[in-house]
Amino acid sequence: GALRQFVFVCDAPATTGVYTLPLRGALPVWAGSSQPGEADLGTTIASLGAPGDPGFWLRTPLVDNPAKGRLDYPDKGTSVVVDLIPLDAERGAGSQISLAAMRLLEADLTGLPELRVIRLAQ
């Protein structure tokens, strides 16, 4: 099949950049099992957030405090690391995703992708 890649942005000093890893199925090769401190927050339906807001983020009712997270999009076998930002809404209300994250996930910009949300270890 076609080679798929996991793309992530690292903004730590001395490692800033965009990196890619090959995917096996819907997950990055290195993410086959959860890491200590990670939490599967469940799934959410995401709509495009404000296109003018830069960065890689998901505004979601699945978190109460800002955190780093990973979004997995099984329909395309893609993933992206994002900032998880609390959204004041009911848990099942859906989420808003940044344009940059939506593009890396290869999701239809006018669609409503169902994403798995993982809170990463701090």
C-alpha positions in Angstrom: 0.0 0.0 0.0 0.9 3.6 0.0 3.4 4.8 2.5 1.8 7.0 5.1 3.6 9.3 7.5 3.1 10.8 10.9 4.1 14.5 10.8 4.7 16.4 14.0 6.2 19.8 14.9 8.8 20.1 17.7 9.3 23.5 19.2 11.8 22.6 22.0 15.1 24.6 21.9 17.7 23.0 19.6 15.1 20.6 18.1 12.7 23.0 16.4 11.3 21.5 13.1 8.8 19.3 11.4 9.5 15.6 11.5 7.9 12.6 9.8 7.7 9.0 10.9 6.3 6.1 8.9 2.9 4.8 10.0 1.9 1.2 10.6 -1.9 1.1 10.3 -3.4 4.2 11.9 -0.6 4.9 14.4 3.0 6.1 14.2 5.4 3.2 14.4 6.7 4.3 17.8 3.2 4.7 19.2 2.1 1.1 19.1 1.4 1.1 22.8 0.5 3.8 25.1 3.2 5.5 27.1 3.2 6.1 30.8 1.1 9.1 31.6 -0.8 9.1 28.3 -4.6 9.0 28.4 -7.1 8.1 25.7 -9.8 10.8 26.0 -12.1 9.2 23.5 -13.4 10.3 20.1 -14.7 13.7 19.0 -16.3 15.1 15.8 -14.2 18.0 14.7 -15.1 21.0 12.6 -12.7 23.6 11.3 -12.0 26.3 13.9 -11.0 29.9 13.1 -8.8 29.6 10.0 -6.8 32.8 11.1 -5.7 31.2 14.4 -2.2 29.8 13.7 -0.7 26.7 15.1 -1.7 23.1 15.7 -4.6 22.9 18.2 -7.9 21.3 19.1 -10.5 23.2 21.2 -12.4 20.4 22.9 -14.7 19.7 25.8 -12.6 16.5 26.4 -10.0 18.4 28.5 -10.4 20.7 31.6 -6.9 22.2 31.4 -4.6 22.9 28.4 -2.4 19.9 27.5 -0.4 18.4 24.7 -2.2 15.7 22.7 -2.2 13.6 19.7 -5.1 13.3 17.3 -5.5 10.0 15.3 -7.6 10.1 12.2 -8.3 6.4 11.4 -10.0 7.1 8.1 -6.7 8.3 6.6 -4.3 6.6 8.9 -2.8 10.0 9.9 -1.9 11.6 13.3 -0.8 15.0 14.5 0.5 16.4 17.8 -1.5 19.4 18.9 -2.2 21.7 21.9 -5.5 20.6 23.5 -7.4 23.7 24.6 -10.5 23.4 26.9 -13.8 24.3 25.1 -16.7 25.3 27.4 -19.3 22.8 26.0 -20.9 19.5 26.8 -18.6 16.5 26.4 -20.4 15.3 23.3 -20.7 18.7 21.6 -17.8 18.2 19.3 -14.5 20.1 18.9 -12.9 22.8 16.8 -9.6 22.0 15.0 -7.0 24.4 13.5 -6.5 24.6 9.8 -2.9 23.5 10.0 -3.8 20.3 12.0 -6.7 19.6 9.6 -4.4 19.7 6.7 -1.8 17.4 8.3 -4.5 14.9 9.0 -5.5 15.0 5.3 -9.1 15.6 6.4 -11.6 17.3 4.1 -11.7 20.9 5.2 -15.5 21.0 4.8 -16.0 17.6 6.5 -16.5 16.6 10.1 -13.8 14.0 10.8 -14.1 11.7 13.8 -10.8 11.8 15.7 -9.4 9.9 18.6 -7.9 12.2 21.2 -4.9 11.2 23.3 -3.5 13.4 26.0 0.3 13.0 26.0 2.4 12.6 29.2 3.6 15.9 30.5 
